[in-house]
Amino acid sequence: MLAHGAAMRFFLTRLADWGAAPAGALVRPKDPMEYERKLAVHRAGLSILTDAV
């Protein structure tokens, strides 16, 4: 559950940075979809755990 929360936090932070980066910024925002895929893995793992109970 903690890994799911961490992935959600990173996904939302990257998503916010993706849309708010100014055109001339020196730092490029990272792709938030990497953490969306990690969230999907965690969601699948959580559903396996809740089905077993």
C-alpha positions as CSV (number, residue, x, y, z in Angstrom):
1,M,0.0,0.0,0.0
2,L,2.9,2.4,0.7
3,A,4.4,1.7,-2.7
4,H,1.1,2.6,-4.3
5,G,0.9,5.8,-2.4
6,A,4.5,6.7,-3.3
7,A,3.8,6.0,-7.0
8,M,0.7,8.1,-6.9
9,R,2.6,11.0,-5.3
10,F,5.4,10.9,-8.0
11,F,2.8,10.6,-10.8
12,L,0.8,13.6,-9.6
13,T,4.0,15.7,-9.0
14,R,5.3,14.9,-12.5
15,L,1.9,15.5,-14.0
16,A,1.7,19.0,-12.4
17,D,5.3,19.8,-13.6
18,W,4.5,18.5,-17.1
19,G,1.7,21.1,-17.6
20,A,3.3,24.0,-15.7
21,A,6.8,24.1,-17.2
22,P,7.5,27.3,-19.0
23,A,8.6,27.2,-22.6
24,G,12.2,28.4,-21.9
25,A,12.9,26.3,-18.8
26,L,16.3,24.8,-18.4
27,V,15.0,21.8,-16.6
28,R,12.8,19.4,-18.6
29,P,9.8,17.8,-16.9
30,K,10.0,14.0,-16.7
31,D,7.4,11.8,-18.3
32,P,4.6,11.1,-15.7
33,M,3.4,8.0,-17.7
34,E,6.3,5.9,-16.2
35,Y,4.6,6.2,-12.8
36,E,1.2,5.6,-14.3
37,R,2.5,2.2,-15.4
38,K,3.8,1.5,-11.9
39,L,0.4,2.5,-10.4
40,A,-1.2,-0.1,-12.7
41,V,1.1,-2.8,-11.4
42,H,0.3,-1.8,-7.8
43,R,-3.4,-1.7,-8.5
44,A,-3.2,-5.2,-9.9
45,G,-1.3,-6.4,-6.8
46,L,-3.8,-4.8,-4.5
47,S,-6.7,-6.5,-6.2
48,I,-5.0,-9.8,-5.9
49,L,-4.5,-9.3,-2.2
50,T,-8.2,-8.2,-1.6
51,D,-9.5,-11.2,-3.7
52,A,-7.5,-13.6,-1.5
53,V,-9.0,-12.4,1.8
